[in-house]
Amino acid sequence: MKSIHRILASAAIFLSAVLLFADSPIDRQYFGSITLPLGRVLVQHEVSDNWMNAGYKDSVHVREKVKTLERSRCEITLKDQAVLRIGEKTVMELVPTLEGRKRVTISSGSAWVHWFQGDSKSAVAIRTPTSVCAIRGTIYRLSCDSVHSRYLVYEGSALVTPFKPGTEELEDSSFVVNAGEELLLIGDFKKYKKAQEEAFRKFEEQEQDEFERFKRKQEEEFQEFKRVDEKAFQQFKSFYFSSKQFDQEADRKIDWVQWNIERDKIMNK
């Protein structure tokens, strides 16, 4: 009887250990640390479907996802001191590549990328649903959803390559976006315009003070959405795109831009 009890006790301990490690990522590759979580920031480990609260100095690893909720932001400092910040309602995943380089997938939302010059393996590719942006020694921001990607470059340059429609295959032509330039890529123009009209209607229905706050925060993007017209874009294979110099003075008045510039100054001290 005692032998049976010992066997059952050993089995219970073993099962508890299995369950414990089943919820814990094993042999995780370190990607960086959360150096500023604001609001609600969540992380999803590779072996779990659950989202857990993320805190200051928490480590993030390859194959993990980070998500911000409404009115939330998150700064991640990587091991080579590059910085990636995401705005509210953004979902990103940290993905390894066969070449050992870094890749970040952002399915929706906004991001600010400050990547220092380094060797070839320090380069990073940021992937959205419509394109991939390869950079090194660059400061830029992006916003995206399932049908569009928008890039504004502040320092250095970025190489943006669209995906072929409905595939994981990249087009054989790319866009070079230099400092002071903006690139807007649209995969489905009708869906894009409909989404912007819906966003305008949604915020008009909210209380006036909330609507005014939103307009002040993203005024230049908002006006662009209202003016958007197919004639203002050029067609690139299956995509529409617009490339131009952006108004840097007006851009610096945006809350999201101001906050990132101040964080960059602190980082550079």
N, C-alpha and C positions, 0 to 999 in steps of 0.2 A: 504493500500500500504506500509506504514511504517513497519507494522508487517511482511509483506512478505519480505521486505528488511532485517529486523533483522534476520528472519529465514534463508535467503540465506547467510547472513554474518556469522551466527553461523555455518551453514553447511560447508562453505568454511574454517573456522577456524578449525573445527573438522577434515575435510578431510586433511588439511595441517598437522595437528598433527599426523594423522594416517600414512601419507606418511613419515613423519619425523621419527617416531618410527619404521616403517617397515624396515628402513635402519639402525637402531641402535639395537645392541644386548641387550636384556633385561635379567636381573638376570644372568649376566655372572659370572662364577667362575674364580677368578684370578689364573693364573698359574705362571706368572713371568713377568720380564721386559726386554726389549731389552737394553742391556748395551753397545753394540758396533755394530752398523750397518756399514758395509763397502761396497761401491758400491751401487748396486740396490737391496734393500730388500723390499719385498712386503708382505702384510698380507691380508687374506681373512676372513671376519667375518662370523659367523655361518649363519646369515640370508641373506647373500648376495653372489652373484656369482662374484662380482667385486673384483679385486685385487687393493689394495691401498698402497701407499708408506708408509713404516714404518720408524720411526725416533728414535733418542736417547731417552731413558726413556719411550718409549711407552709401555703400558701394553699389555700383550697377555693373552688370556683366553682359557679355555677349549672349545673344539670344533672349534677352529680357526686354520687356516693353515698359515704357514710362508714359503716363497719361496725366494731363492736367484737366481739372474741371473748370467750371465757369469762374471768372475773375481770379484765376490762379496762374502762376508762372513757375518755371523751374530752370535753374542753371546747373549744368553738369560740366565739371572740369575734368578733362581727360588726363591720362598719365603722362602725356607729352606736353601738358599745360595748354593745349587747345581748349576752347570753350564753346559749348553749344547751349543755347537758351531756347526754350519753347514757351509760346504764349498760351493763353487760355484755350480750353477745349481742343487740345492737340494730342495726337497719339503718335509715338515714335517707337521703333524697334531697332536694336543694335545687332547687326548681322555681320558675321565673318565672311571673308572671301578666300578663295583658294590661294591667292597670291599673298595672303597675310595682311592685306590692307584693310582699312576700316570702311564700313558702309553703314549708313543710317537710313532707315526707311521711315518716311513720314507720310502717313495715309491721309491725314487732314490736319488743318490748323496752320500755325505760323512758327517760324524759327529764325533765330539770329545766330550766325556762324562766324566765329573769330578763329581762324586757323593760321598758325604760324608757318613760315617757310621752313622746310626741313628736307630730309632725303625722300626718295621716291615712296618709301613705305609709310611716310608720315602723311601722305596725301589721303584725302577722304572723298568718298562718293556719297552724295545725298540723293536718295531716290524718292520720288513722288509717284503717284499713280500714272502720271503722263510723261515723266522724263527723268533723266539722271544728270546730276550736276557734279562734275569733277573739279576739284580745287586744290590749291596748295598756296599758302601765304596770302590768304584772302579774307576780307570781311564783307559779308553780304547778308541780306535777309530774304526770306521767302515766305509765301503763303500758298496753300494748295487745297484742292479737294479732288473729287474723282474725275473732274473734267478740265481743270485748269491748273497751271503752275505760274507763279509770278516771282521774278527775281530782281532785286535791286542790289548793285554792287557798289561798295564804298571804297575799298582798297583792293589792289590786285586785279585779277580777272577770273572768270568762271567759264567753263566749257559745258554747255547744256545740250544734251542729245535726247530727242523725243523717242518714245516707244512707237513701234508700228501698231496700228489700231488693233485692239483685241488680242495682243500678243505680249510676250516677255522679251521680244527681240527689238533691239535698238535700230533706229534708222541709220543709214550710212553717212548722214550729214549732221553737223553740229552747229550750234550758235556760240560765238565767243562774245561774252558780256564783259565789258571793261568798266573801270571805275567811273561812276557818274551815270551809268546806263541802266536802263530797265528793260527786261524782256518779259512779255506776257505770252504764254503758250495756251491755246485753247483746243482741246480735243473735240468737243461737241459744242458748237457755237450756240445752238438753240437752247440746250440745257443750261449753258453758262448764263445766258441772258435771262432765262426764266428764273434761275436761282437768285440772281441779283435783284430782280423785280420782287421776288418773294421776300427777300431780306428787307428791302425798303418797306414793303407793306407791313411786315411783322413789327418793325420798330416804330412805325407810325401809330400802330395800335396800342403801344405801351404808353405809360405816363410821359408827359412832355419832358420832365427833367431827365428821365432815363434816355429818351430819344436824343436830347441835346447833348448829353454826355457821350453817347455813341458817335454822333456826328463830329464832335470836336476831336475825338480820339482817332478817327479814321476818315477825316473829311476828304482828303485827296483821293483815296480809293473809292469812297462813296460817290463822289462826283463822276469819277471815271466809269463806275457801274451805270450811272444814269445816262451817260453820253454814249455808252457802248453801241457801236453800229458796225455791221459786217464790212462796210466800205472803208472803215478805218484800219482794217487788218489786211495783211497780205496772206496768201495761202502758200503753205509749205507742205506739199504732198497732201496728206489727209488732215493737216493741222492748219489753224489760223494763228498768226502771230503778230505782235506789235513790238517794235524795238525803237527806243528813243532815249534821249537824255531826260532825266527826271529833275524836278525842281528841288534842289537840295535844301534851300532855305525853308520852303514849305514842309519838306520832309522832316526837318529837325523839330518842328512844332508838334509832331505826333508823339503822344505819350509813350508808346512802345519803343520808338526810336530814341527818345530822350533817355529813357531808363537804361537801354542797352549801351548808349554812349557813356553814361555815367559809370556803369558797371565795367566797361572796358578801361576807363581811366583808373579805377581802383585796381583792376587786375594788372595794369602796366606799371604801377608804382613799385 
